[in-house]
Every structure is written in structure tokens, then in C-alpha cells.
Amino acid sequence: MHFGPSAEIFGVDGIIILVVVVLVLFGSTQIPKLARSLGSAQKEFKKGIEEGSAEDGQGKNAMVEAAPPAAVTPPAPAAPPVVQAPPPAEGIPGPSS
């Protein structure tokens, strides 16, 4: 199988059919409105991309400074010291006898 360049997939006949289908679906009055809305959406998208890249360039340091300090957990209370019982004195029976 041999595939040609992408422009040859539709050909002239395919492009004409595509234009006719678009005209039937949207009507001749809706196409200019659709083109305007696509153009404004593209402008907004580019504007958002530019603002985002501008914030990345200069806003990193400002965001770090403006961030609230991390919560510090207090240290756990110290465990009470373990007291060992003294060894039993001689002559007094212990618990193991």
C-alpha cells in the first residue's frame, strides 16, 4: 500500500464535498459567527499562554515568599523513665521462688 501526502487524501472532490456539507449543516449565516468565535477563542488561548509563561518567569520567587510557613508539629512528649525494681535482698523470697 502506498500513501501519498496528506493533501492528496481528500483531493479536489473531497474538499468540495466538505464545503457543501459545512454549508448545509451550519448555514451561510452561521459560518461568519462560527469563524469569529473561533478567532476570539484562539486569541484568548494565546493570551492565557503568554500570561502563564510570564508568571513562570518572574512569579516563582514571589510565590515562594508569599506562601504561608509550613505547619510545624511539636515534638512528642518524652516517655517517662523506666524504673527498674531493685534486686531482692538476700533472705527475702522474690516473686520467682
C-alpha positions as CSV (number, residue, x, y, z in Angstrom):
1,M,0.0,0.0,0.0
2,H,1.2,3.5,-0.9
3,F,0.0,6.6,0.9
4,G,0.6,10.0,-0.7
5,P,1.0,13.3,1.0
6,S,-1.9,14.4,3.3
7,A,-3.2,16.9,0.7
8,E,-3.9,14.1,-1.7
9,I,-6.1,12.2,0.7
10,F,-9.2,14.4,0.1
11,G,-8.4,15.7,-3.4
12,V,-10.4,18.4,-5.0
13,D,-13.7,16.4,-5.0
14,G,-13.4,15.7,-1.3
15,I,-12.8,19.4,-0.4
16,I,-15.8,20.5,-2.4
17,I,-18.0,17.9,-0.7
18,L,-16.7,19.0,2.7
19,V,-17.5,22.7,2.0
20,V,-21.0,21.7,0.8
21,V,-21.6,19.6,4.0
22,V,-20.4,22.5,6.2
23,L,-22.7,24.9,4.4
24,V,-25.7,22.6,4.8
25,L,-25.0,21.9,8.5
26,F,-24.3,25.4,9.6
27,G,-26.0,27.6,7.0
28,S,-24.4,30.6,5.3
29,T,-25.4,33.0,8.1
30,Q,-23.8,30.9,10.9
31,I,-20.4,30.4,9.3
32,P,-19.2,34.0,9.9
33,K,-20.3,33.8,13.6
34,L,-18.5,30.5,13.9
35,A,-15.3,31.9,12.4
36,R,-15.5,34.9,14.8
37,S,-16.0,32.8,17.8
38,L,-13.1,30.5,16.8
39,G,-10.9,33.6,16.3
40,S,-11.7,35.1,19.7
41,A,-11.1,31.7,21.3
42,Q,-7.7,31.5,19.7
43,K,-6.8,35.0,20.9
44,E,-7.9,34.2,24.5
45,F,-5.9,30.9,24.4
46,K,-2.7,32.7,23.2
47,K,-3.2,35.4,25.8
48,G,-3.5,32.8,28.5
49,I,-0.4,31.1,27.3
50,E,1.6,34.3,27.3
51,E,0.3,35.2,30.8
52,G,1.2,31.8,32.1
53,S,4.7,31.9,30.7
54,A,5.2,35.5,32.1
55,E,4.1,34.2,35.6
56,D,6.5,31.3,35.4
57,G,9.4,33.6,34.6
58,Q,9.0,36.2,37.3
59,G,6.4,34.8,39.7
60,K,8.3,31.8,41.1
61,N,10.2,33.9,43.7
62,A,7.1,35.9,44.6
63,M,5.0,32.8,45.1
64,V,7.7,31.2,47.4
65,E,7.8,34.4,49.5
66,A,4.0,34.7,49.7
67,A,3.5,31.1,50.7
68,P,2.5,30.6,54.3
69,P,5.0,28.9,56.5
70,A,4.7,25.1,56.8
71,A,2.9,23.8,59.8
72,V,5.4,22.7,62.5
73,T,4.4,19.8,64.6
74,P,5.5,20.0,68.2
75,P,7.9,17.2,69.4
76,A,6.2,14.2,71.0
77,P,6.3,14.3,74.8
78,A,9.2,12.3,76.3
79,A,8.4,8.9,77.6
80,P,8.7,8.6,81.4
81,P,11.9,7.0,82.5
82,V,11.7,3.3,83.2
83,V,12.3,2.5,86.8
84,Q,13.6,-1.0,87.5
85,A,12.9,-2.7,90.7
86,P,16.0,-3.3,92.8
87,P,17.1,-6.9,93.1
88,P,15.6,-8.7,96.0
89,A,17.6,-8.7,99.2
90,E,19.0,-11.9,100.4
91,G,16.8,-13.8,102.8
92,I,13.6,-12.2,101.4
93,P,11.9,-14.5,98.9
94,G,11.4,-13.0,95.4
95,P,8.5,-13.4,93.1
96,S,10.2,-16.2,91.2
97,S,10.6,-18.6,94.1
